[in-house]
Amino acid sequence: MIIDCHGHYTTAPDAHQKFRDQQLARLKDPLAPSPTPARISDDEIRETIEKNQLKLQRERGADITIFSPRASAMAHHVGDEEVSQQWTRACNDLIKRVVDLYPQNFVGVCQLPQSPGVPISHSVSELERCVKELGFVGCNLNPDPSGGHWNAPPLTDKHWYPFYEKMVELDVPAMIHVSASCNPNFHATGAHYINADTTAFMQFIQGDLFKDFPTLRFIIPHGGGAVPYHWGRYRGLADMLKRPPLDQHVMKNVFFDTCVYHQPGIDLLVKVIDIENILFGSEMVGAVRGIDPQTGHYFDDTKRYIDALSIPEADKRRIFEGNARRVFPKLDAILRARGQ
């Protein structure tokens, strides 16, 4: 089975965006009509999914995608806590509808209603709702709700502990995923995303989070940002900071996906990072949607990069399926209930 751990509903119906536009209009003009979540038919969802994610999933040979709302549209820095709560709930409910329409192809992961300066404990109830009521298997956690200004505490700070406690209780992982950048210094997908991936990893090195939460699990997307390429730097920094070796201090709890859009990058990832810490992901219909002129294939068709690796088939199976089932135990339970 091919499990894609990193998918977003980037093609959601226009009516969904219109609801967001109404929210933004009311932020500018409090006298504007109060927005209400869009009425979206099943056929509209089918239209957007079958021509995009489902079509590509079938063409590229994947079986199931761990699916969440569009990351760049989370925009936690926009509006206040109430706006974020309303938008988040609408986004997660839409993912649930996709999963209900295509239960063999998608499983849900939730957005969180984070806002700058708001305690992360205020996001716990939405995580609990999505896991217990909607059947989701994880969440996306934004380490920088400010949208590129980085004024939240590090991920190892006790500010985050109430949320981690709930993650452990529910036995769900989080993908570390920032949203849009409002800082002109940082292009959202080319700089801000990769900065966040790299920053999160360094924060984990500096802290002792996993002593307090030994079963906590994080996926760092986009191949781990700059980390695999600079693995010697991070091993060296851990040593200088008197931290334990990375395989003991961080890598029992942290995993990287394969959203790396060329073969040499994937080759490096599997050469440097232990196979047990790599999950197949594509983020297809995402940040990089075009065709690579050097290969003639889509950049985000990442399965072909794994297929081309000179590693044992058993290792490929772990990347494609086994590791995801271990990191997302609720997904494993869903699949086992189906006899898969």
Buried (B, 14 or more C-beta within 10 A) or exposed (E): EBBBBBBBBBBBBEEBEEBBEBBBEBEEEEEEEEBEBBEBEEEBBBEBBEEBBBEBBEEBEBBBBBBBBBBBBBBBBBBEBEBBBBBBBBBBBBBBBBBBBBEEBBBBBBBBBBBBEBBBBBBBEBBEBBBEEBBBBBBBBBBBBBBBBBEBEBBBEEBBBBBBBBBBEBBBBBBBBBBBBBBEEBBBBEBBBBBBBBBBBBBBBBBEBBEBBEEBBBBBBBBBBBBBBBBEEBBEBBEEEEBEEBEEBBBBBBBBBBBBBBBEBBBBBBEBBEBBBBBBBBBBBBBBEEEBEEEEEBBBBBBBBBEEBEBEEEBBBBBBBBBBBBBBBBBBEBBEEEEE
